[in-house]
């Protein structure tokens, strides 16, 4: 399925965005021999519940991505303040350009064009500028979307979804969120699978594609 793609890069404004949106796809990419890199831009210290260390989201991120087979040396993190990304557009763009030069990805997974979260929209906009010559897919986070163009689907098997759910389970500090629910993600994967005639799938928006 991923013919011609040797390196993939996921842009996660916050830790866990990649697992929530694309965990099954990341697992499948790795199984098919694609080298996967993961970038998270904020430790979200202002959003950490009481009783947890301030850097807990980055600690949980490493554990979560290990469930998907992503090596720790393929995880890149920054320290931008959550909900403040629009103030740092140029700095973020320069970081993205540096990552582009280092990784040289064939495929970039990023927030979709209709994501209404200010941090996500900034990563979408600057990601377009930095990776305009790469294949670009916008991932789905339903709680951040009023609309979503689900015009690209990755067909998945049960073990891909199980790995995704195991990965999400490592994000213990975020268990209070309403969408942090195994049945929700299983149900969404089934819905997306029905759309393309398979048991499970994850959906994306085609932002840029070429053969």
VENSULRA-V595585 format. One record per residue. N is the residue number from 1. D_FIRST is the distance of its C-alpha to the first C-alpha in whole Angstrom. Layout:
n=<N N>
d_first=<D_FIRST D_FIRST>
This chain:
n=<1 2 3 4 5 6 7 8 9 10 11 12 13 14 15 16 17 18 19 20 21 22 23 24 25 26 27 28 29 30 31 32 33 34 35 36 37 38 39 40 41 42 43 44 45 46 47 48 49 50 51 52 53 54 55 56 57 58 59 60 61 62 63 64 65 66 67 68 69 70 71 72 73 74 75 76 77 78 79 80 81 82 83 84 85 86 87 88 89 90 91 92 93 94 95 96 97 98 99 100 101 102 103 104 105 106 107 108 109 110 111 112 113 114 115 116 117 118 119 120 121 122 123 124 125 126 127 128 129 130 131 132 133 134 135 136 137 138 139 140 141 142 143 144 145 146 147 148 149 150 151 152 153 154 155 156 157 158 159 160 161 162 163 164 165 166 167 168 169 170 171 172 173 174 175 176 177 178 179 180 181 182 183 184 185 186 187 188 189 190 191 192 193 194 195 196 197 198 199 200 201 202 203 204 205 206 207 208 209 210 211>
d_first=<0 4 6 9 9 12 14 13 17 18 21 23 27 28 27 25 23 20 20 22 19 16 17 14 11 13 13 10 9 12 11 9 11 11 15 15 19 20 23 26 29 32 33 35 38 40 38 38 40 44 44 40 40 40 37 35 32 31 32 30 27 27 27 25 22 23 22 18 19 19 22 25 26 22 24 26 29 31 35 35 37 35 36 37 34 35 38 36 34 35 35 31 30 32 30 27 27 28 25 23 25 25 21 20 17 14 13 16 16 19 22 21 24 26 26 30 31 33 31 27 28 30 26 25 27 28 24 24 26 25 21 22 20 17 14 16 15 18 18 20 23 25 28 28 27 30 27 23 21 18 16 12 11 9 9 11 14 17 17 15 18 20 19 19 23 24 23 25 28 29 29 33 35 33 33 36 33 33 29 29 29 27 27 26 23 22 24 21 18 20 21 17 16 19 18 15 16 15 17 15 13 14 15 15 17 16 18 17 14 14 13>
